[in-house]
């Protein structure tokens, strides 16, 4: 019997839900256009849908006309970006995920106490740029264990490590071990920086992986947590794992000789896209669906205070 295993939890996390709602409510309250710096979340479908509703996505603040409404994405911003927005007389709404803000707070606090910060994350990712921007003169970015050997710091006795919230849990542990080997006096952060949603989705993939011939991850290629899910599936023993934005991207050749296909989705993916994948697989004979639940999520975050006040939420 050919079947689909659906990982649970999957899809939208609390921070993504909050960010998307923020743009939707901003459009309702202020009217179009509402500008958004960077993609509000890393998902093609979400960005296209909000664009159709009147959102305009820009790369930098200087692309926004003076006096406009600007939403900052879920991935966070450096303080310098906020300062630039103030000079342009913009109405700003900060949709940074509260869990990313927590890491920003840690960076500020450690920098204030003279610590040098080793930030584990992907260079060029908005979240890493935002966190590093809290203490640019005191922060070093490493992507993995291979970067640690060449790292030169000013004071090995005054180091702390932080991480991007959407990394692979296991790979981050590997990097942290190498950091401790190289810098025995390095301090750990006061709490785990990798967010609950990233950990939960990776855990669900691991739980179903050994039962799957193929795993399909629904998510965009610029989504760090979606890419990590595909990698985690392969590391857990799945021979074939693929990342797709939409069901029509599935190649039927992937499904040859498969009896069980696992399906999950990144934390910025709306459930409708998963439903379309499941429907497509049903059409290929995978018409029995089972859910593999590892934990039940009930996390939610308040909307940003700027939009709560403006829209009377």
Backbone as a ProteinNet text record, in pm:
[ID]
protein_1_A
[PRIMARY]
XXXXXXXXXXXXXXXXXXXXXXXXXXXXXXXXXXXXXXXXXXXXXXXXXXXXXXXXXXXXXXXXXXXXXXXXXXXXXXXXXXXXXXXXXXXXXXXXXXXXXXXXXXXXXXXXXXXXXXXXXXXXXXXXXXXXXXXXXXXXXXXXXXXXXXXXXXXXXXXXXXXXXXXXXXXXXXXXXXXXXXXXXXXXXXXXXXXXXXXXXXXXXXXXXXXXXXXXXXXXXXXXXXXXXXXXXXXXXXXXXXXXXXXXXXXXXXXXXXXXXXXXXXXXXXXXXXXXXXXXXXXXXXXXXXXXXXXXXXXXXXXXXXXXXXXXX
[TERTIARY]
84.5	0	87.4	71.9	149	84.8	168.6	111.5	198.4	136.4	203.2	209.1	326.8	341	356.5	268.7	270.7	335.3	447	513.5	432.2	426.5	359.2	440	477.4	434.8	507.5	445.2	499.7	441.2	496.2	437.5	452.9	362.1	370.8	407.3	504.6	534.2	469.9	478.6	413.9	473.6	605.4	669.8	631.4	618.5	577.7	432	346.3	204.9	189.6	264.1	260.5	306.2	413.7	468.3	372.9	315.7	223.6	98.7	45.9	-69.8	-37.5	84.7	124.7	113.2	159.5	149.3	4	-72.7	-214.6	-290.9	-268.2	-338.3	-289.7	-162.8	-109.8	-177	-197.1	-266.3	-410.9	-475.2	-614.3	-624.4	-531.7	-541.2	-491.2	-375.4	-314.4	-351.5	-392.2	-416	-286.6	-300	-181.3	-128	4.6	99.6	154.7	189.8	270.8	402.8	512.3	644.1	695.1	769.4	827.3	974.7	1061.5	1205	1239.2	1295.4	1325.6	1195.2	1204.8	1085.3	1037.1	907	853.9	886.3	872.3	921.7	974.4	1057.1	1118.3	1027.3	921.9	834.3	778.1	799.3	759.9	609.2	529.3	384.1	333.9	386.5	344.7	379	500.1	542.3	456.6	430.5	348.2	206	150.3	13.8	3.9	101.1	100.2	127.3	207.8	232.7	102.9	24.9	-103.9	-199.7	-183.3	-271	-226.2	-106.9	-63	67.1	133.9	264.1	372	468.9	583	708.8	779.3	898.8	1022.1	1105.9	1227.7	1346	1464.8	1585.1	1637.4	1625.4	1682.4	1586.9	1609.2	1521.2	1520.2	1632.7	1637.1	1551.6	1493.2	1400.3	1257.2	1233	1098.2	1076.1	969.3	941.1	923.2	972.2	960	812.9	789.5	655.4	570.1	627	550.4	547.2	469.9	463.4	560.1	645.1	745.5	739.7	727.7	729.5	865.8	927	1051.7	1019.3	1095	1062.1	1083.3	1038	1048	1192.2	1286.2	1424.4	1506.6	1453.2	1523.6	1609.4	1645	1724.9	1833.4	1938.6	2041.8	1991.4	2039.9	1997.8	2018.1	2120.2	2147.9	2033.9	1963.3	1850	1735.7	1709.1	1604.4	1638.6	1764.6	1806.6	1787.1	1816.7	1798	1650.6	1563.6	1419	1370.4	1425.7	1386	1419.9	1532.6	1573.4	1480.9	1403.5	1314.6	1169	1147.9	1014	914.2	956.1	871.9	792.7	671.5	595.8	642.7	712.1	772.4	697.1	688.7	627.6	727.6	769.2	875.6	816	819.1	764	870.4	985	1089.4	1034.3	1062.8	1018	1070.2	987.1	1033.6	1151.5	1162.2	1274.7	1404.4	1394.3	1511.1	1549	1447.4	1474.5	1548.6	1516.8	1585.2	1735.7	1771.5	1913.1	1977.5	1904	1955.3	1986.4	1895.2	1915.7	2038.7	2059.9	2179.9	2305	2304.6	2421.4	2451.6	2347.2	2369	2426.5	2370.3	2413.3	2558.9	2593.8	2731.1	2829.7	2790.5	2878.4	2900.2	2795.9	2806	2905.4	2915.1	3008.6	3145.5	3171	3303	3333.4	3232.9	3254.8	3267.6	3347.8	3346.1	3247.3	3172.2	3063.1	3095.7	3086.2	3096.4	2954.7	2909.2	2771.6	2771.9	2707.7	2697.6	2577.4	2602.4	2492.2	2541.6	2449.1	2480.7	2506.4	2626.6	2662	2565	2521.8	2430.3	2283.4	2253.5	2113.9	2072.4	1949.1	1903.4	1912.3	1880.7	1884.2	2026.1	2121.8	2261.8	2309.5	2272.7	2311.8	2252.6	2127.3	2063.2	2126	2152.2	2212.7	2354.4	2433.3	2570.9	2572	2468.4	2460.5	2440.4	2404.2	2392.2	2529	2632.5	2768.9	2868.5	2868.4	2947.9	3097.7	3148.2	3293	3335.8	3237.7	3270.7	3217.4	3168.8	3103.7	3177.9	3198.6	3256.6	3150	3131.7	3033.8	3106.3	3061.5	3112.2	2994	3011.9	2902.5	2905.3	3022.3	3032.4	3169.2	3194.8	3322.8	3443.7	3428.5	3543.2	3590.8	3504.6	3543.9	3619.2	3609.3	3661.8	3814.3	3877.1	4023.5	4093.9	4037.6	4102.6	4060.5	3972.9	3918.8	4023.5	4041.1	4133.8	4054	4063.4	3990.4	4089.4	4039.1	4126.6	4157.7	4056.3	4073.6	4001.1	4073.4	4010.2	3944.7	3978.9	3921.6	3790.2	3749.5	3628.2	3536.5	3499.9	3417.8	3284	3183.2	3054.8	3004.2	2930.5	2872.6	2721	2667.4	2523.5	2495.9	2368.4	2340.2	2216.2	2213.2	2092.5	1984.6	1858.3	1751.8	1705.7	1746.1	1689.6	1790	1893.1	1997	1959.5	2035.4	2024.3	2074.5	1994	2032.2	2161.4	2169.3	2285.7	2411.6	2400.2	2518	2567.2	2474.9	2515.3	2591.1	2544.7	2616.5	2759.3	2776.3	2910.6	2998.9	2942.1	3019.4	3054.6	2959.9	2984	3094.8	3095.4	3200.7	3337.7	3348.7	3476.2	3515.6	3417.1	3446.9	3502.2	3441.1	3489.4	3628.6	3655.3	3789.2	3894	3858.5	3954.4	3966.1	3852.6	3850	3786.5	3863.5	3806.8	3731.4	3761.3	3697.1	3571.4	3531.5	3414	3288.6	3200.8	3076.6	2962	2867.7	2745	2641	2544.9	2435.6	2349.2	2275	2193.9	2081	2039.8	1934.8	1958.8	1891.4	1908.8	1856.9	1939.9	1898.3	1816	1836.6	1759.4	1615	1522.9	1386.5	1310.4	1203.2	1122.1	1070	1028.9	968.9	1071	1191.7	1298	1327.3	1342.5	1372.3	1258	1134.9	1020.1	1003.5	1022.4	1006.5	1117.5	1237.4	1346.8	1323	1271.9	1242.4	1136.1	1033.6	927.3	979.5	1068.7	1127.9	1211.6	1289.3	1369.7	1280.8	1167.8	1079.2	1018.3	992.9	928.1	1027.9	1150.9	1246	1273.6	1291.9	1329.7	1217.9	1096.1	983.8	963.3	1041.9	1016.5	1119.4	1071.7	1160.3	1201.4	1111.9	1134	1074.6	1139.9	1081.5	1073.4	957	936.7	914.5	1000.5	988.4	929.6	819.4	759.7	821.9	884.8	950.3	1034.6	1070.7	1149.5	1298.5	1373.6	1516.6	1595.1	1538.5	1606.4	1561.1	1482.5	1437	1535.1	1607.8	1709.6	1649.3	1536.6	1482.4	1427.1	1377.1	1328.2	1444.1	1551.4	1670.3	1725.8	1726.8	1776.3	1689.4	1557.8	1469.5	1506.7	1535.3	1575.9	1706.7	1799.9	1928.3	1910.8	1825.8	1801.5	1741.5	1651	1590.7	1697.8	1789.4	1895.9	1988.9	2020.5	2108.4	2042.9	1908.7	1835.1	1817.3	1869.3	1869.6	1783	1709.7	1627.6	1719.4	1698.9	1786	1759.7	1632.7	1598	1511.4	1558.2	1485.2	1488.1	1372.6	1360.4	1289.2	1322.7	1262.3	1183.7	1055	970.9	889.5	862.9	770.8	626.3	604.2	467.9	462.3	341.9	322.1	364.6	344.5	376.6	526.5	608.8	753.2	798.8	711	746.4	770.7	881.8	916.9	869.7	787.1	734.3	844.9	960.7	1072.8	1118.4	1095.4	1133.6	1055.6	935.6	843	852.6	934	946.8	999.1	934.8	972	948.1	890.1	863.5	729.9	727.3	603.2	552.7	648.1	611.3	682.6	604.1	658.8	628.6	732.3	714.6	699.1	612.8	590.3	597.5	671	674.4	686.7	690.7	703.2	776.4	843.7	917.5	826.4	886.1	808.9	744.8	773.9	712.2	615.3	570.2	488.9	343	249.4	107.4	61.2	-34.2	-78.2	-139.4	-195.1	-256.9	-157.6	-30.8	69.7	98.4	92.6	108.1	-11	-129.8	-250.9	-243	-187.3	-173.5	-74.8	31.8	128.5	64	-10	-77.5	-178.1	-249.8	-346.3	-274.9	-161.6	-84.1	-38.1	13.2	60.6	-53.8	-171.6	-288.8	-316.1	-298.5	-317.5	-214.3	-103.1	1.7	-8.5	-119.2	-141.9	-109.8	-61	-30.4	-153.8	-258.1	-386.1	-417.2	-323.5	-340.7	-248.9	-305.9	-229	-230.9	-111.6	-98.3	-17.3	-54.6	19.4	113.6	237	336.5	358.8	296.7	305.2	403.1	498	597	572.1	509	479	365.8	284.2	175.9	215.1	207.7	246.5	125.3	143.1	36.5	92.9	212	278.3	209.9	196.6	149	216.2	228.7	290.1	192.9	197.6	119.9	170.3	80.6	121	211.3	291.7	377.1	293.1	343.6	264.5	223.7	306.7	274.1	143.3	124.8	3.7	-113.9	-89.2	-199	-260.6	-175.5	-223.9	-293.3	-231.3	-285.8	-417.9	-426.2	-544.5	-645	-612.3	-703.2	-721.8	-613.2	-620.7	-608
-121.1	0	125.1	207.9	331	435.9	502.2	596.3	719	819.9	944.6	955.4	989.2	1021.9	1173.9	1234.8	1380	1413.2	1484.2	1522.6	1627.7	1614.9	1714	1732.2	1858.1	1983.3	2011	2098.3	2144.3	2283.9	2350.6	2476.5	2592.2	2688.5	2815	2798.4	2878.5	2892.7	3021.7	3045	3163.4	3293.8	3295.5	3418	3452.8	3350.5	3372.6	3418	3350.3	3387.4	3533.9	3573.2	3711.4	3808.7	3774.6	3865.5	3882	3772.6	3779.5	3858.5	3831.2	3908.2	4057.7	4088.6	4229.2	4302.3	4239.7	4302.7	4311.5	4205.9	4206.8	4318.1	4330.2	4433.6	4573.2	4585.9	4716.3	4761.1	4667.1	4699.4	4739.5	4667.5	4700.8	4839.7	4870.9	4996	5116.5	5102.7	5216.6	5223.2	5108.8	5101.5	5081	5036.5	5013.4	5147.4	5155.9	5048.5	5052.7	4935.9	4922.6	4860.9	4922.5	4873.7	4772.5	4673.3	4571.4	4557.7	4575.4	4558.8	4410.2	4364.6	4222.9	4143.5	4015.3	3931.1	3918.1	3937.5	3933.9	3800.2	3691.9	3558.9	3497.2	3396.3	3337.8	3231.8	3279.9	3189.4	3262.5	3203.3	3265.8	3291.6	3192.6	3204	3317.5	3326.9	3431.8	3569.7	3583.8	3712.8	3751.1	3656.4	3686.3	3724.9	3654.4	3683.1	3822.7	3859.3	3992	4101.8	4070.8	4167.1	4197.5	4093.8	4112.7	4197	4189.5	4265.9	4411.1	4445.2	4583.4	4608.2	4502.3	4519.8	4536.6	4621.5	4641	4602.5	4503.6	4453.9	4523.3	4572.8	4644.5	4582.8	4609.5	4556.8	4648.1	4778.5	4872.6	4987.9	5053.7	5161.7	5278.6	5305.9	5422.4	5406.1	5287.4	5266.7	5306.5	5338.3	5368.9	5520.2	5566.6	5711.2	5767.1	5887.2	5950.5	5959.6	5936.3	5945.2	5821.4	5713.9	5591.5	5500.9	5392.4	5289.1	5177.8	5138.4	5035.2	4929.2	4803.8	4689.9	4621.9	4595	4518.5	4370.4	4287.5	4145.6	4068.8	3944.2	3857.8	3826.8	3847.2	3804.6	3903.1	4024.1	4119.4	4217.4	4326.3	4432.4	4478.9	4533	4598	4735.6	4786.6	4919.6	5029.1	5016.1	5117.7	5129.7	5018	5021.2	5102.9	5084.2	5162	5311	5342.3	5482.7	5544.9	5469.3	5520.4	5547.5	5457.8	5476.5	5604.9	5636.7	5758.2	5882.8	5880.1	5997.9	6021.2	5920.7	5933.4	5955.2	5979.6	6010.1	5899.5	5774.9	5660.5	5615.3	5568.6	5499.1	5353.8	5310.8	5177.3	5081.8	4957.3	4850.3	4734.1	4693.9	4593.8	4455.1	4372.1	4236.2	4132.4	4175.2	4080.6	3976.7	3850.1	3742.7	3766.7	3751.7	3771.5	3682.1	3564	3475.9	3526	3594.1	3659.6	3780.5	3854.7	3969.5	3926.2	3807	3756.2	3743.4	3692	3678.4	3815.7	3911.3	4048.2	4103.2	4077.9	4125.8	4064.4	3935.4	3869.7	3934	3961	4022.6	4158.8	4239.3	4372.1	4358.9	4267	4251	4203.7	4105.1	4055	4160.8	4234.8	4340.1	4448.1	4482.4	4583.8	4542.4	4411.3	4360.9	4326.5	4373.6	4358.9	4223.9	4141	4009.1	4019.9	3931.6	3911	3798.3	3812.4	3720.7	3640.5	3509.1	3423.4	3381.2	3427.8	3403.5	3291.3	3180.2	3067.6	3092.2	3101	3128.6	3141.9	3170.7	3178.8	3323.6	3349.3	3484	3530.8	3655.2	3710.6	3691.4	3603.8	3585.7	3707.1	3756.2	3877.4	3865.7	3747.7	3733	3750	3691.8	3702.7	3846.8	3913.6	4054	4140.5	4113.1	4191	4169.4	4043.1	4013.1	4068.7	4045.6	4097.1	4249.2	4311.2	4456.8	4518.2	4436.6	4486.7	4517.5	4448.7	4470	4436.7	4513.7	4477.4	4469.1	4546.6	4546.4	4430.8	4361.9	4256	4118.9	4108	3985.4	3920.2	3789.4	3708.2	3607	3590.7	3494.2	3368.9	3253.6	3125.8	3044	2977	2898.2	2753.3	2705.7	2567	2538.7	2412.9	2376.7	2415.3	2411.1	2439.4	2584.5	2675.9	2816.6	2844.6	2753.6	2780.9	2781.5	2692.2	2679.2	2809.4	2881.9	3004.1	3129.1	3113	3228.8	3292.2	3422.3	3497.2	3596.1	3583.1	3672.1	3755.2	3860.1	3948.4	3891.4	3831.5	3782.5	3648.7	3536.5	3404.4	3378.1	3459.4	3438.6	3513.4	3589.4	3670.1	3649.8	3523.6	3488.5	3428.9	3446.4	3380.9	3345.6	3236.2	3203.2	3220.9	3264.5	3272.7	3206.3	3183	3119.7	3178.4	3165.2	3189.6	3094.2	3136.4	3056.6	2939.6	2934.7	2836.4	2731.9	2706.7	2612.7	2468.8	2376.6	2236.3	2219.9	2156.3	2136.1	2055.7	1946.2	1857.9	1924.6	1995.5	2061.1	2174	2243.1	2348.4	2288.8	2173.6	2106.3	2073.4	2030.3	1999	2123.3	2235.8	2360.5	2405.6	2393.7	2434.2	2348.8	2219.3	2131.6	2177.7	2211.5	2257.8	2390.8	2478.1	2605.6	2583.7	2492.5	2464.6	2401	2320.3	2260.5	2367.3	2461.1	2565	2673.5	2709.8	2817	2762.3	2696.3	2630.3	2722.6	2852	2945.5	3010	2972	3033.3	3002.5	3101.2	3084.9	3045.3	2968.7	2934.4	3042.7	3058.2	3152.5	3104.7	3196.1	3157.6	3061.5	3057.7	2964.7	2926.8	2822.2	2773.1	2876.3	2915.4	3015.5	2955.5	2828.1	2767	2755.4	2808.9	2827.6	2696.2	2699.6	2581	2520.5	2605.1	2555.5	2481.6	2536.2	2469.1	2333	2327.9	2201.2	2101.4	2147.6	2057.5	2000.2	2082.9	2034.1	1937.3	1963.5	1869.1	1737.9	1745.8	1624.7	1539.4	1603.2	1529	1459.3	1525.8	1464	1342.2	1356.3	1242.2	1124.2	1154	1047.3	967.4	1032.3	960.2	912	962.4	939.9	792.1	712.5	573	491.7	547.2	477.7	520.7	617.2	679.1	636.9	621.8	602.7	736.7	832.4	966.7	1065.5	1180.5	1289.2	1413.6	1476.4	1602	1711.8	1811.4	1928.4	2042.2	2097.2	2212.4	2338.2	2416.5	2537.1	2599.7	2725.4	2797.6	2775.5	2790.8	2761.4	2864.3	2981.8	3080.7	3074.1	2971	2951.4	2861.4	2918	2841	2718.5	2734.9	2620.2	2513.3	2551.9	2453	2372	2440.7	2372.2	2275.5	2318.9	2231.4	2105.9	2118.9	2002.5	1896.8	1940.4	1844.5	1776.5	1853.2	1797.1	1700	1737.6	1651.1	1518.2	1521.3	1397.8	1305.2	1361.2	1278.9	1224.8	1309.5	1265.5	1157.5	1155.6	1055.3	924.5	920	793.6	784.8	891.6	889.8	900.8	812.6	811.7	930.7	972.4	1081	1183.1	1307.7	1414.6	1537.4	1601.8	1710.9	1829.9	1949.2	2074.7	2135.4	2163.6	2222	2337.6	2437.1	2543.6	2501	2428	2392.6	2247.2	2191	2050.9	2023.2	2120.2	2095	2080.3	2112.9	2095.8	1952	1868.3	1729.1	1654.5	1585.4	1502.8	1360.4	1305.9	1171.3	1067.1	1096.1	1002.6	985.2	1088.2	1078.3	967.4	938.5	849.1	704.5	680.2	544.1	450	336.4	231.6	271.9	387.9	431.7	376	333.8	290.4	392.9	463.5	561.2	693.4	799.9	934.3	1018.1	1074.9	1166.4	1309	1384	1523.7	1610.9	1719.2	1820	1956.3	2061.3	2195.6	2286	2385.2	2480.7	2571.3	2644.7	2726	2848.3	2876.5	2991.2	2947.8	2823.3	2766.7	2752.8	2814.6	2796.9	2654.8	2606.1	2466.9	2434.9	2533.7	2508	2447.5	2484.2	2429.2	2282.7	2245.9	2105.2	2024.4	2080.8	2011.9	1984.7	2078.7	2058.9	1946.4	1935.5	1826.8	1692.3	1685.3	1560.6	1519.6	1617.8	1589.2	1537.3	1597	1550.9	1406.3	1376.8	1241.8	1141.1	1183.2	1095.5	1056.5	1153.3	1126.1	1032.1	1014.8	921.5	787.5	767.8	639.4	635.6	746.9	753.7	811	728.4	781.8	749.9	686.4	663.3	760.6	840.9	944.5	918.8	918.6	905.6	1023.5	1073.6	1183.2	1127.6	1177.1	1138.9	1261.2	1260.7	1376.4	1347.7	1438.5	1423.1	1517.5	1630.4	1726.3	1816.2	1863.5	1955.1	2097	2188.1	2326.5	2412.4	2503	2597.8	2738.5	2762.2	2891.5	2998.2	3117.6	3232.4	3358	3458.3	3584.8	3699.8	3798.9	3920.3	3991	4060.1	4141.8	4255.7	4312.9	4425.6	4538.7	4605.7	4711.1	4822.1	4851.4	4958.7	4929.4	4803.6	4769.8	4747.2	4697.7	4682.1	4818.1	4916.7	5050.7	5115.1	5100.6	5166.6	5105.7	4971.9	4902.8	4870.6	4906.3	4880.8	4734.3	4656.6	4512.1	4482.1
0	0	0	-102.9	-112.3	-21.4	59.3	156	173.7	235.4	269.9	421.5	472.9	614.2	625.2	702.3	720.9	855	851.1	975.7	1049.4	1179.6	1263.6	1391.3	1421.7	1359.4	1227.7	1148.6	1021.3	995.6	895.2	850	946.6	931.9	1004.3	1152.5	1195	1336.9	1386	1515.6	1574	1522	1501.8	1454.3	1311.7	1226.4	1087.8	1082.7	1156.8	1160.1	1202.1	1302.6	1351.9	1244.1	1173.5	1072	954.1	907.5	794.7	833.1	952.3	1000.1	1008.7	1047.4	1060.5	927.5	819.9	688	645.2	665.8	626.9	699	830.5	907.9	871	837.7	794.8	665.8	574.6	449.7	476	568.4	602.2	664.9	754.2	829.6	749.8	686.7	618.4	470.2	414.7	271.6	195.3	70.8	-12.9	-66.1	-86.8	-61.9	80.4	130.7	251.2	207.1	247.2	207.9	311.3	264	352.1	316.7	416.7	390.9	390.6	279.4	254.8	249.2	225	226.1	370.4	392.7	529.2	594.5	518.7	554.5	425.6	437.1	317.6	256.2	189.2	115.8	-4.4	-121.7	-247.4	-254	-213	-220	-130.2	-9.8	83.4	27.5	-24	-78.4	-198.7	-287.9	-406.1	-366.2	-267.2	-222.4	-161.4	-79.3	-17.7	-120.9	-221.2	-328.6	-402.3	-430.1	-497.1	-412	-279.4	-189.5	-173.3	-224.6	-217.9	-144.3	-96.8	-32.3	-138.3	-109.1	-198.4	-120.9	-172.7	-104.4	-160.4	-70	-108.9	-36.8	-89.7	-26.5	83.5	61.8	158.2	184.5	295.4	340.2	242.1	176.1	87.8	-38	-57.5	-169	-132.7	-6.8	40.9	36.3	-26.6	-29.6	112	132.5	264.1	305	435.7	490.2	472.4	415.6	389.7	512.6	500	603.2	565.4	660.3	635.3	743.5	701.4	793.2	783	897.6	901.4	912.5	842.6	830.1	959.8	959.1	1076.4	1114.3	1021	1043.6	1126.2	1147.2	1232.6	1153.7	1219.4	1156.9	1252.9	1194.9	1274.4	1318.9	1431.5	1478	1373.6	1290.6	1188.4	1088.4	1063.8	970	1028.9	1156.3	1222.7	1222.3	1244.8	1244.4	1107.2	1002.9	867.2	839.5	889.8	869.4	935.6	1052.2	1122.5	1041.7	971.6	893.8	774.2	736.2	619.6	661.7	792	842.1	807.9	828.4	796.2	918	895	998.9	996.4	1100.7	1099.5	1190.9	1145.7	1223.1	1222.6	1339.8	1350.4	1373.2	1266.9	1275.4	1308.5	1360.3	1399.2	1495.3	1469.1	1557.6	1699.7	1801.2	1939	1977.4	1916.7	1948.9	1886.1	1773	1714.6	1799.5	1844.6	1932.4	2058.4	2107.8	2227	2201.3	2083.8	2049.9	2035.3	1977.4	1967.6	2107.5	2200.2	2336.8	2400.6	2374.6	2426.9	2369	2237.6	2173.2	2234.3	2255.6	2316.7	2457.2	2534	2672.3	2681.3	2600.8	2604.3	2555	2451.3	2399.5	2504.8	2577.4	2682.9	2790.7	2813.8	2915.1	2856.1	2734.5	2675	2613.4	2595.7	2536.6	2384.9	2327.5	2183.3	2155.1	2045.4	2015.1	1889.4	1901.1	1782.8	1746.9	1633.1	1588	1484.1	1518.6	1425.9	1335.3	1204.8	1113	970.9	881.7	739.2	699.4	650	606.5	498.2	511.3	412.9	446.5	542.7	583.6	666.2	642.7	711.3	862.4	917.2	1061.9	1115.4	1046.8	1089.4	1078	970	953.4	1063.8	1100.7	1205.6	1341.1	1376	1506.1	1514	1409.4	1407.8	1413.9	1359	1359	1495.4	1594.7	1732.3	1792.1	1744.6	1796	1685.3	1577.6	1459.9	1483.3	1576.9	1602.4	1692.3	1750.4	1846.3	1804.1	1680.2	1637.5	1521.9	1533	1426.4	1382.4	1252.1	1201.1	1152.7	1200	1150.4	1100.1	987.6	930.5	977.6	1018.6	1063	1120.2	1156.2	1218.5	1134.8	1001.6	914.3	925.5	973.3	987.5	1117.7	1212.5	1346.5	1348.9	1273.6	1277.9	1240.2	1143.6	1095.8	1173.5	1271.3	1342.9	1434	1419.3	1503	1587.7	1719.7	1809.4	1890	1952.7	2029.9	2166.5	2231.2	2368.1	2385.8	2373.5	2384.5	2520.4	2619.9	2753.4	2772.5	2670.9	2684.2	2563.5	2541.8	2426	2469.1	2384.3	2401.4	2260.9	2249	2118.4	2121.8	2009.4	1985.9	1852.3	1820.2	1691.6	1625.8	1494.2	1416.1	1466.2	1461.3	1522.5	1436.4	1308	1215.7	1168	1244.6	1203.5	1235.3	1176.9	1214.5	1357.7	1440.9	1580.8	1589.8	1515.7	1524.3	1471.5	1358.2	1302.5	1393.1	1457.9	1550.9	1669.2	1717.9	1826.3	1784.7	1659.5	1609.4	1610.3	1566.8	1564.6	1705.6	1796.7	1935.5	1997.6	1967.4	2020.7	1972.7	1844.8	1789.4	1852.8	1875.4	1941.9	2082	2157	2292.6	2290.1	2190.4	2178.8	2149.2	2061.7	2021.7	2128.2	2190	2290.1	2418.5	2502.6	2621.2	2715.9	2712.5	2805.1	2747.7	2628.2	2566.2	2647.3	2659.1	2735.4	2642.7	2697.7	2626.4	2650.1	2558.4	2582.7	2697.6	2760.5	2876.6	2842.3	2714.9	2673.5	2528.3	2483.2	2346.9	2247.5	2150.4	2052.9	1938.5	1906.5	1798.1	1843.2	1764.5	1812.3	1823.1	1900.4	1926.7	1797.3	1701.3	1577.5	1492.5	1484.5	1410	1471	1602.4	1669.1	1652.6	1668.7	1659.2	1519.2	1416.1	1280.1	1242.6	1289.3	1264.3	1338.2	1460.1	1536.4	1470.1	1412.5	1344.9	1219.9	1146.5	1027.3	1066.6	1171.7	1217.5	1256.6	1318.8	1366.7	1252.1	1139.8	1029.6	924.5	928.2	819.1	792.7	898.2	876.9	812.7	810.3	747.2	602.5	553.5	423.2	318.4	196.6	82.3	23.1	31.4	-20.6	79.5	96	174.6	86.8	85.9	14.3	117.6	114	202	120.2	167	100.3	160.9	76.6	125.7	17.1	35.1	-64.1	-42.2	-149.7	-143.8	-64	-41.6	41.6	187.2	219.7	357.8	430.5	525.5	597.9	664.5	733.7	808.3	714.9	596.6	500.7	442.2	406.9	354.8	459.4	585.8	692.4	706.3	685.7	696.7	593.4	471.9	368.6	407.9	459.5	501.2	618.3	714	829.9	785.8	688.9	637.8	581.3	504.1	446	554.2	650.6	759.7	844.5	845.1	922.5	845.7	722.7	650	526.7	493.6	372.9	250.1	153.8	36.4	-55.1	-65.2	-156.6	-83.4	-82.7	-16.5	-105.7	-122.2	-218.3	-155.8	-208.7	-162.4	-277.7	-256.3	-361.3	-303.6	-387	-349.7	-370.4	-481.7	-522.2	-567.4	-563.8	-601	-744.3	-834.8	-975.3	-1000.1	-900.2	-915.2	-888.2	-838.1	-808.9	-939.9	-947.1	-1062.5	-1033	-1120.8	-1097.8	-1085.9	-1144.7	-1134.8	-990.2	-906.2	-765.1	-695	-745.9	-677	-724.7	-826.6	-879.3	-770.6	-759.3	-662.7	-517.2	-493.1	-355.3	-307.3	-182.9	-119.5	-18.4	45.3	147.7	121.5	110.7	90.7	214.3	273	385.2	334.8	398.9	360.4	485	473.4	578.5	513.1	593.5	537	635.2	578.7	659.2	739.2	831.2	926.2	863.6	735.9	669.4	559.4	564.3	456.2	499	425.6	457.5	427.2	505.6	495.2	359.4	290.3	161	62.1	72.7	-17.7	13.2	140.8	179.8	128.5	142.2	95.3	-54.8	-129.2	-273.5	-304.5	-226.5	-245.3	-214.4	-105.3	-67.4	-174.9	-230.2	-336.7	-461.5	-493.2	-609.1	-587.8	-468.6	-440	-444.9	-401.9	-409.8	-554.7	-643.7	-785.6	-843.6	-772	-814.8	-743	-671	-605.3	-458.1	-402.8	-259.1	-188.3	-179.2	-131.8	14	83.6	227.3	301.5	391.7	461.4	610.7	671.4	816	869.1	985.6	1047.5	1153.6	1151.8	1252.5	1341.7	1458.5	1548.8	1661	1679.4	1785.8	1902.6	1874.9	1981.1	1931.1	2022.6	1985.1	2023.7	1928.4	1953.2	1986.1	2082.7	2114.1	2136.7	2081.6	2097.3	2013	2068.1	1991	2044.9	1959.1	1997.6	1971.7	2059	2034.4	1909.7	1842.4	1729	1776.5	1687.4	1727.8	1787.2	1889.1	1954.4	1858.3	1757	1663.4	1589.2	1545.8	1469.8	1563.5	1685.4	1781.8	1812.8	1831.2	1864.4	1745.1	1626.7	1508	1463.9	1469.7	1418.9	1528.7	1652.9	1763.8	1794.2	1777.5	1802.8	1952.3
[MASK]
+++++++++++++++++++++++++++++++++++++++++++++++++++++++++++++++++++++++++++++++++++++++++++++++++++++++++++++++++++++++++++++++++++++++++++++++++++++++++++++++++++++++++++++++++++++++++++++++++++++++++++++++++++++++++++++++++++++++++++++++++++++++++++++++++++++++++++++++++++++++++++++++++++++++++++++++++++++++++

